[in-house]
Amino acid sequence: MTVRSEVRFNPTLDYTSFIMPGLIGLTLQLMTIMLMATTITREREHGTLDQLLVTPMTRLELFVGKPIPYHL
């Protein structure tokens, strides 16, 4: 009995075309989280976060709206 392996997809085993899009997506996600955390921390230090929290928007709207400028 002989075991024979057969590569049906990606027979050249070129992995860069599969890994690079994932790395780009991961980098973008991490940068968004880091920039949002830095912005919130800076606003807390300057005292402008308290001014934002008394506006009529909810906290969810505030934190969802923080990363939007970085994606445009």
C-alpha positions as CSV (number, residue, x, y, z in Angstrom):
1,M,0.0,0.0,0.0
2,T,1.4,3.3,-1.1
3,V,0.3,6.8,0.2
4,R,0.4,9.4,-2.5
5,S,-0.3,13.0,-2.0
6,E,-1.9,15.1,-4.7
7,V,-2.1,18.9,-4.6
8,R,-5.3,19.9,-6.4
9,F,-5.3,23.6,-5.5
10,N,-2.2,25.8,-5.6
11,P,0.1,23.1,-7.1
12,T,3.1,25.4,-7.0
13,L,2.5,25.9,-3.2
14,D,2.8,29.7,-3.6
15,Y,1.5,30.9,-0.3
16,T,2.3,34.7,-0.6
17,S,-0.8,35.3,-2.6
18,F,-2.9,33.9,0.3
19,I,-0.9,35.4,3.2
20,M,-0.4,39.0,2.0
21,P,-4.2,39.9,1.9
22,G,-4.6,38.6,5.4
23,L,-1.6,40.5,6.7
24,I,-2.8,43.7,5.1
25,G,-6.2,43.2,6.7
26,L,-4.7,42.5,10.1
27,T,-2.5,45.5,9.9
28,L,-5.4,47.8,9.0
29,Q,-7.4,46.4,11.9
30,L,-4.6,46.9,14.4
31,M,-3.8,50.4,13.2
32,T,-7.5,51.4,13.5
33,I,-7.7,50.1,17.1
34,M,-4.4,51.8,18.0
35,L,-5.3,55.1,16.5
36,M,-8.8,55.0,18.2
37,A,-7.3,54.2,21.5
38,T,-4.7,57.0,21.1
39,T,-7.4,59.5,20.2
40,I,-9.6,58.6,23.1
41,T,-6.7,58.8,25.5
42,R,-5.6,62.2,24.2
43,E,-9.1,63.6,24.5
44,R,-9.3,62.3,28.1
45,E,-6.0,64.0,28.9
46,H,-7.1,67.3,27.3
47,G,-10.5,67.2,28.9
48,T,-12.4,67.2,25.6
49,L,-13.8,63.7,26.2
50,D,-16.1,65.1,29.0
51,Q,-17.4,67.7,26.5
52,L,-18.2,64.9,24.0
53,L,-20.0,62.8,26.5
54,V,-22.5,65.5,27.4
55,T,-23.5,65.9,23.8
56,P,-26.8,64.2,22.7
57,M,-25.0,61.3,21.0
58,T,-24.7,58.0,22.7
59,R,-21.4,56.5,23.8
60,L,-21.7,53.8,21.1
61,E,-22.1,56.5,18.4
62,L,-19.0,58.2,19.8
63,F,-16.8,55.2,19.8
64,V,-18.0,53.9,16.4
65,G,-17.5,57.3,14.9
66,K,-13.9,57.6,16.1
67,P,-12.2,55.2,13.5
68,I,-14.3,56.5,10.5
69,P,-11.9,59.3,9.6
70,Y,-9.0,56.9,9.4
71,H,-10.7,54.8,6.7
72,L,-11.6,57.7,4.4
